[in-house]
Amino acid sequence: MSGGSAGEVTKAEVGAALLRCVLTPTAADVEETVPGLSEWLLSLKLGHCESGARDWCQRQGYTNLEQVVPQWQLLADALCLRPLERHRLAKAAQAPPVTRFQEQPVTFGPEEDTTRYRLLESIGAGATSRVSRCVDSSGNVFAVKRIGLSRLRRQGNFRQIEERLHQEIAIHLSLQHPRIVGLVDVVETEEELCLVLEHLGGGSLDHIIVRGPLREEQASDVFRQIAEGLQHMHSRGFAHGDLKPANILLSDAQHLQVKLADFGHSKVVNDVLTADIVGTPLYMAPELFARQAFDARAADLWSLGVILYELLTMHCPFAGTGAELTEAIQKCEISFWVDDDIPVPSSSAQSLVKALLRRQPSRRPTLEWCLIHSFVSGPGTVGRLLLRDGLRATEVSEAEDAMLQERYLLPQLTEMHIRELRNDLRKWMLLLRAIARDDLNIRVLSVRRSKQFWNRSPIAHNLG
């Protein structure tokens, strides 16, 4: 056909239209030719100008931000920016923009030094926080726990969460001990709360347990370190509240050097019972399920007993989920046989586990008692202590030692106790000296009177 009727589209017109589509870049095409334009505008709170900026870049023939930034005044005019928007654009133009292909190190720090720390790789994440490695300007490596505040602020109970965070920080700052992970710095921004912590490269204790049960000498050493850290916490008036292998970190995995971590559920106790139920069910003491006030330090001791059982057997002493687990914990029936391939713990280890996993909180031993138990410090410990104090004339056997430890809970004397004992001893010494002096005076007076009587007697006179 030589021509087309009205309304028909010729092949030439279709081809021309297709050619125009190919040669005319779309907004997405422009974005691809100007990498990072969208992110840059969003960072300046100019996201609403994105379409106009793309069109302007297309007209100018710009393909990267390095071409756009020096011409910011022309861009501002083309976008009809308001004074504050123009000011933000001018300020941003003074420094090179961050593009998606130009990764910049993420830094953070206090207001006086906002680049003090540089973030490295992520090493863990939780419901409301992330843990990463970071390094300071001197090259020291730390771990940083980053808590997202913007997300938490949307929750109705943010005030309670904020109070708990501040309590965690206050407790952690007051706990300086070789068996507790150190809190190095606290940085708070509008978006995040960053806790800069001592970096431990050995992972957590639960990763060690899944490899198999520890030898008893290893389990004893790990238990001692945990007990020492917990003893320091309790002496400072705090309870951990969520003691479990995942919250025990290793500074040296090969030699099993451990430290307590994660004090998000820790609380001030000061001899006052609490009713706040927190923790992980597998490690929770039976009294926590009663929904009544309980001694948080005694609950820590129960958790310590569960951990010791795990170290020895690779299993938790109580199995199940939900109501089944609750019932097993409240029955408190412990079996030390787990599997034919796992050796049954020694009688010394069993006695310590049983003591810690007593159903009645008041019957659980003190940490001081745990640290002198024969499983931790070797047989005959109590006997040697009694012998040192002159309370026994002979050494005791391991069996006798176990019996003694069941009966006697030897307290650890604090400096205050020692001062009080010294004062009491000084008072007794003064009293004894006074009595002795009075007694001596009476005897001297008696001798003098006897001499006077003798001198006056006729017999003495005749003998003289």
Protein Blocks (a to p, Z undefined) as FASTA:
>chain_A
ZZdcehiacfklmmmmmmmmmmmccfklmmmmmghklmmmmmnopmmmmmmmmmmmmmno
pabfklmmmmmmmmmmmnopafklmmmmmmmmmpccddfklccddddddfklmklpccdd
dfbdcfkbccdddddfkopacddddddfklmmmpmklmmmmmmmmmmmmmmmmmccfkbc
cdfbdcddfkbccddddddfkbpfklmmmnopcdfklmmmmmmmmmmmmmmmmmnopafk
lacfklpccfblklopacdehjllgccfklpacfbdgdjfklpcfklmnopacdfklmmm
mmmmmmmmmmmnopafbgcehjlmmmmmmnopacfbfbfklccddfklmmmmmmmmgfbl
klpccfklmmmgmklnoghklmmmmmmnopafbdcdfklmmmmmmmpccddddfklmmmm
mmmmmmmmmmmmmmmmmmmmmmmmmmmmmmmmmmmpmklmmmZZ
